Amino acid sequence: MVRLKDIAARAGVSVMTVSKALRGEKDVAAATRAKVKLLAEQMGYVPDSAAQGLRNRTTKLFGVVISSISNPLFPRMLRALEEHAHELGCELIVMQTNNSPEREEICIRRLLSRRVDGMFISPVYRIEPEARIYRELLARGTPVVLLGHPATFCDAFPSVATDDATAGYNTTKHLLDLGHQRIAFLSGRLVAPWARERLEGYRRALREAGLEPDDRLVFNAGGTVEDGVKAGLQMLNEGCNATAIQAVNDLVAVGCAETFLGQGLKIPGDISVTGFGNILVSEHFRVPLTTVRQPKFRLGVAAMELMGKLLRRDRAESRRLHAELVVRQSTAAPRAK
């Protein structure tokens, strides 16, 4: 391993001069700085980031805690975080909670033990109004940005999230404008704020159209393709006679749509279907889905901007980003009776 004293011996200068030259300090002559940096490159010198961290009280590490790397929301968000971290000379440590509060706490404690400079956390939503690990983060003063909506147990931290209520409203209004009046809503776990907001937007659009929301048209559908299949079967068994379906996300929409197509129904001829998220499968499903395009990359950029403010001790205010409705072939006017 090449050390500073090895470079100093080759350059004919002191170890302190080499150290200053590699840090780009101005009290070293420009020619000397250039010579030292060239020698360091030729000799394959790699800085000791741990030692630098001890000097600067930083580690150049950010922790990222998400539910799962397979969740379609996170890859583009992570890409944005990584690109901006790279520009800052920092690295990410990514951990997965699998939506378990116990595992979430373990992940956060492991990151604290690595002395990360800050954390980006997609919270594991729970009914309880408090969570011990979030109280500890607040007491420590750890810079934290939430990737998603805040809940009671974590609302002391700034967050970046999609404006889900408006997006849900716009989706329902699109179906209403097409002439649909019996619109089923396949909801996610309502313990999650984003699921509640999408349902809230749906109900608000119905009321503005003079239609009282009917709880018999709201089905608990979770968040997976399998959940969507089950919800679709439940709708068929109960004969709810909806002319359109508004799913809480694209995976649920795809599962439900597959169920209806399997029963010989036509989309959108017999029933219209919408999703939320604009994941890859939504565009390439056999009936391309009308859905909401979440600004995944921009959410990551906004999160890093908030982190920068926290590290500078500036005021960091939560941000809600607009999500655009993308109209495709899965929605049309209801069939005339």
Phi, psi and omega in degrees: 000130180283131180247168180300323182292334177292318179293320180299318180296319180291325184274343181074032178229177180280163177298321179298320179296319178298314181300314180294320181297318180291335177274354178077025182289146190281347181276011172249133182305144183303319181295320179294317178301315181295319181296315182295316181296322178293316178298318180300319179292315181295325183274354178076034180290133176240120181298147176273099185295328179295317179294320177298321180296321178297322180290316187267355185060030174227159179244351184059030178238138171240137176267141176233122181243115182231169181291311181197141178294340179277350176295122186299343180291330195269329184306313180289326176296316178296323178299316179297315179298316183294318181297317181287325176297319179301318180297331180272359183076026183246169179231159178253143168246115185257131178230151183245137181264342187053031179059030178251121178301323180295316179290326177302314180297319178298315180301313182296319180294323177296322179291322176299323180292337177273000177058044179298151180286338179188167181228142169250121187233127167268107190295148168273110186285139179217167182285327185300140181282349180225153175220125186306316186294327178287326174297320180294318179301318180294317180295324180287338186078023180294128176295119183228133172240127179278134174264083184135180184289143174284151172239176185305321186285348183224019187281004176279351184253147177291155185219159169237135183201161173285148173283082188290326181297315179293320179295318177297318178300312182297325179294314179297319180297323176302315180292321177296318180296332176285345179112003180283141176236331176259092184249117177277145178241122178262104189271160172269192177291116188287358171291340180273127182303323182295325178292319179295320181294320179295321176293321178299317179297320177301312182293322180295318179296320178298314182296320179295334178273004180082018180249127178280125179304137182251113182299340178288348178261004178254122184240135177284114188238007178063226184209008184246170176301317179299322177297321179294322177299313181297318180295321178298317178296321178297318179299317180294318182293325182273350178056053185285349175059032175288147175259351179210152179234130175247108183266150184291335174207174185292325181296316177297319179299316180296315180299316179294315181299319178300321179297314181292319178296323179294337178268008176087005177280152180256139176244119009261011184304312180266327181204137177269150182224134174235154177241200179201125176129327183056048174284168188305319184295334183296322180282332187252008172297157186297337165240099184310131190276135161290130187204181177253127180274106177284138181279069190299313181295317181294330175297319178295319178297315180297321179297318180292325177296318177296319179299319178301320178294319178299318181292332177272001182066026176271166177288128181241110182259141180301152182231140173245127182255141180292142176242134187265136174283128178249112183269123178233203190280356187274358179233142178199174177298147179296152181295133177294139182255000000 
